[in-house]
Amino acid sequence: MIKEYLQIYKLNIVVLGRFNPAIIQPFWLANKKLIREQEAQSADIQIIHNDIVSYKIGWAEINVTKDRIQIGTAQEGLFDSLKDLILGILSFLKETPVMAFGINHLRYYTIPDENRYYQIGNRLAPLSLWKGELVDPRMNRLEIIQAKRIDNKAGSYRVTISRPDIPMPNYSILVNINDHFELINNETITEVIDVIEKGFNNSISTSEEIINTLWNNLNL
């Protein structure tokens, strides 16, 4: 039933390391055959600076700082293209130190009525516990972490339920599932690429299972 309420499913891939933002510009991507020349020419540039690069290429957003690359898309049919783009970028940065990476699943839902919207917060965090001085308490943000990954890799799962961070209709919520990998054994970028390539589809399916389990347990 929760899929009926889904408005936006955005995927972000984040890599933490040491980068040179000024390199990773639209025409660099086009020169490396990672995007089309036309996409580079029509890129919507927010900022190009030695310390930060931020732009859109139509279907994807790209943000690079000295310690972080983040690329994302809200077009579910292009999730594989997003994976290929980050893998392509990393393949040209073989000597770059990388410390961690994550696949973030941001799902935006609009709940059809106020009562069900209220009950989501009430069942996740019983609001009767707060009544007294607080006359009408409401849940604003809840974060749950599983510190041990089920695939035995270093990292965690973090689930955050909150108000949307973008304009949405009334009674909307954001469920953000952060599938986080820590790199603690001096893994090379080649090994990071391998982990992303092999674990990408599993990350999507695991996030769906978490969402379905949550919704079923809420029993709204």
N, C-alpha and C positions, 0 to 999 in steps of 0.2 A: 504493500500500500504506500510506503514511503516514497517510492519512485514517482507516484502520481503528483507528489508535492515538489519534486525536484525542478528547480528553475535553471540553475547553472551548475555545471561541474567543471571546475578549473583545476588543471594540473600544473604544479610548479616543480621544477627540478633545481635543487640548490647544491652547489659544490663549494666547499670552503678550502681555501689554499692561499697561495701567493701569486697574484695575477698582475698583468700590466693592462689596465682597462683600455688605454688608448689604442691598443692593437686591435681589439675585438670590435671593430666597427662594421657597418653594413657592407662596405666594399671589400673588406678583408674576407668576410664570409662568402661573398660572391666570387672573389678571386680563388678561394679554396674550393669552389663548387659546392658549398654547403647550402646556399640559397641561390635563387635566380638573379641575374643581373637586374631585371625589372623590379624585383623586390627590394634590392639595394637602392635603386634610383628613387623609388617611391617611399622609402622608409620615413616614418614619422619620428624625427629626432627631437628628444627632450633635452639632452645635454651630451656634449662630447668634451671631456676634460681628462687630464692626466690621472685624476683620482676617481672619476666616475664616468661611466658611459651608460646612457639609457635611451632606448628607442623601441619602436614597434615596426614590424615588417608585415603588417596586415593580419596575419593569423597568430603571431606570437609576440610576446613582450620580452625584451632582453635588457637585463640590468647587470652591470659589472662594476665592482669596486676592487680595491687592492687585495681584499681578502675574501671575495665572494663573487660567484657567478650565479645568477638566477634567470632561468628562462621559463616562460609559462604560456599556456593557451587555454581558452575556454571552449575550444572546438574539439569535442570528444573524438570526432572522426580523424583528428590530426594528432592524437596522442603519440602514435608511433613515429610520426614525423618529428615531434618534439624530442623523443628519445634519440632519433637518428641525428638531430641537430646537436644535442649536447655531446653525444659520442664523437661526432665529427670535430667539434671544437676541441675536445680533450685530446683527440688523436694528433692534433697539431701543436700540442703543448706538453710533449712527452717529458720534458725536464722540469716541469712545474711541480713544486711540492703541494700535495693535497692532504688535508687532515681529516675531512669528513664530507659526507654528502647525504642528501635526503630527498625523498619523493613526497611531496605534499599534495594531498587530495582534499580540495576545498569544495564542499557541496553546499549549495544555497537552497534552502527550502522555504516555501510559503505555505503556512498551515491555514486550512480553510476557515477556521473560526476561533474566536478568542478563548473559548473554554478549552479546546484541545491544546492551544498554544500555552495557556496557563498550566495545564496539567503536565506538559513536558517538563517544565521547570520544577513543578511540585513533586513529581515522582523521582526526578534526578536528585533533588535536594529538598526534602520535606520542609515546606515553608512554615508549617505550624510551629517549628522549633524556634522561629524568629519572632513570632507574634508577642506582643506586649508593648514595648516602647515603639516597635515597628508595627504600624497598623496594617499596612498592605505590602509585605515584603515580596520581592520578585527576584528570581535568579537572573543574574546578568552574565556570568561566565563560569564555566566549570571545566576543569582540566584533569584528565586522568592519564597516568603514565604506567606503562609496563616496561620496567627497566631491563628485562631480559628478552631478547628476541627469540622467536620460536625456531629460527633457522640456525641458531647457535653462533651467529656472527655478532661482533661487538656493536652495540647500539640499542635502540629502544623504539617503542611505539608511543606516541603521545596523541591523545584525542582531546580536542578542545571544542566545547559547545558554547556559542556566544551569539550576541547580536551580529548581524552582517556588518562587514567593514566597507560595504558599498551601498548606494541607495537601493532599497528594496521596498516592496509593499508592506503594510502592517502585518504583524504576526509572522515575520520571517526569522529564520535562524541560520547560522553558519555552523556546519560540522567540519572541522579541519582535522584530518588524520595525517600526522607527520611520521613517515616511515624513515627512521634515522639510522645511518650507518657510521660508526666511528672507525677510523683507521689507526690501529695501534701497533701494527707490525711492519711499519715502513713499506706499505704496499706501494707499488709503482702505479702510474696512471694507467698503464696497460692492464693491470689487475683490477683497478677501479672500473675501467671500461667493461671488463668481463663481468664484474658483479652487476653493474647496471643492466647490461644486455641480457643476462640470464635471469635477473630478478625482477625485471620491469613488469611483466605480465602478472607475476605472483603478487607484486605490490598492489596492483589494481584489484585483483580478486580478493586479497586479504582485507583491503579497505571496504570492499562491498560486504564481506562477511561480518565485519565489525558493525557496519551500519545496520544490516539486517538483524543481527543479534540484538542490538540496542533497541530497535524499533519493536521487535517481537516481545522483548522483555518489558517495554513500556506498556504494551497492551492497551493502546488507546482506541 
